[in-house]
């Protein structure tokens, strides 16, 4: 493989993602180095389509991160009035966030949202 190789990866949501075999790192002083995120915008000839691709990639990266569901869930619960939600409540909401649906039951009736 070389720097021009493009890899196809299937994400957890079964969506294909394409990555080029390059890495851009910025060094700050002698102590810190930060990896720049991959980008799809051609800096020589920018096209609106490329901005859409880059925006989709950032949103997918953020939404599929392992901590996003718990973070968003806890903040939503707190926003709607429970200042210190239980870990079980946060986990239940996080699972609904990940799956896109929630099944509620009162013992005899079941409703899916």
C-alpha positions in Angstrom: 0.0 0.0 0.0 1.1 3.5 -0.7 -0.2 7.1 0.1 -2.6 6.9 -2.9 -4.3 3.7 -1.7 -8.1 4.1 -0.9 -9.7 1.7 1.5 -13.4 0.8 1.8 -14.5 0.1 5.3 -18.0 -0.9 6.4 -19.1 0.9 9.5 -21.3 -0.4 12.3 -24.4 0.9 10.6 -23.5 -1.0 7.4 -22.7 2.2 5.5 -19.5 2.1 3.4 -16.8 4.6 4.2 -13.7 5.3 2.0 -10.4 6.4 3.5 -7.2 7.3 1.8 -3.9 6.0 3.2 -2.6 9.4 4.3 -2.1 11.1 7.7 -1.7 14.8 8.4 -0.1 15.6 11.8 0.5 19.1 13.3 3.2 19.4 15.9 2.8 22.1 18.5 6.2 22.9 20.2 8.1 19.9 21.3 5.4 18.3 23.4 2.1 18.0 21.5 1.1 16.6 18.2 -2.4 16.6 16.8 -3.7 14.6 13.9 -5.8 16.6 11.5 -9.1 14.9 10.6 -9.4 13.6 7.0 -11.0 16.0 4.6 -12.6 15.7 1.2 -12.5 19.3 0.0 -10.1 19.9 -2.9 -8.3 23.1 -1.8 -7.3 23.9 -5.4 -10.8 23.6 -6.9 -13.5 23.5 -4.1 -16.9 22.2 -5.1 -20.1 22.4 -3.0 -20.4 18.6 -3.3 -17.2 18.1 -1.4 -18.5 20.3 1.4 -21.5 18.0 1.6 -19.3 14.9 1.7 -17.1 16.4 4.5 -20.2 17.5 6.5 -21.6 14.0 6.2 -18.3 12.4 7.3 -18.1 14.6 10.4 -21.7 14.0 11.4 -21.2 10.2 11.0 -18.1 10.3 13.0 -19.8 12.2 15.8 -23.0 10.2 15.8 -21.3 6.8 15.7 -18.7 7.6 18.4 -19.2 5.2 21.4 -19.7 8.1 23.9 -22.2 10.2 21.9 -25.4 8.3 22.9 -24.7 8.5 26.6 -23.6 12.1 26.4 -26.6 13.3 24.4 -29.0 11.1 26.5 -27.8 12.5 29.8 -28.0 16.1 28.6 -31.5 15.6 27.2 -32.7 14.0 30.4 -31.2 16.9 32.5 -32.7 19.4 30.1 -36.2 18.0 30.6 -36.0 18.2 34.4 -34.1 15.4 36.1 -30.9 16.9 37.4 -29.3 13.6 38.4 -30.6 10.7 36.3 -29.8 7.2 37.3 -27.3 5.2 35.2 -30.0 2.8 34.2 -32.2 5.6 32.9 -29.3 7.1 30.9 -28.5 3.7 29.5 -32.1 3.1 28.4 -32.3 6.4 26.6 -28.9 5.8 25.1 -30.0 2.5 23.7 -33.1 4.1 22.2 -30.9 6.8 20.7 -28.6 4.2 19.1 -31.5 2.0 17.8 -33.9 4.8 16.8 -36.8 3.2 18.7 -38.0 2.6 22.2 -40.4 -0.1 23.5 -42.4 0.8 26.5 -44.4 -1.7 28.6 -46.6 -1.5 31.7 -46.7 -5.3 32.2 -49.7 -5.9 30.0 -49.5 -3.4 27.2 -46.5 -2.7 24.9 -46.0 0.4 22.8 -43.1 1.1 20.4 -42.0 4.6 19.7 
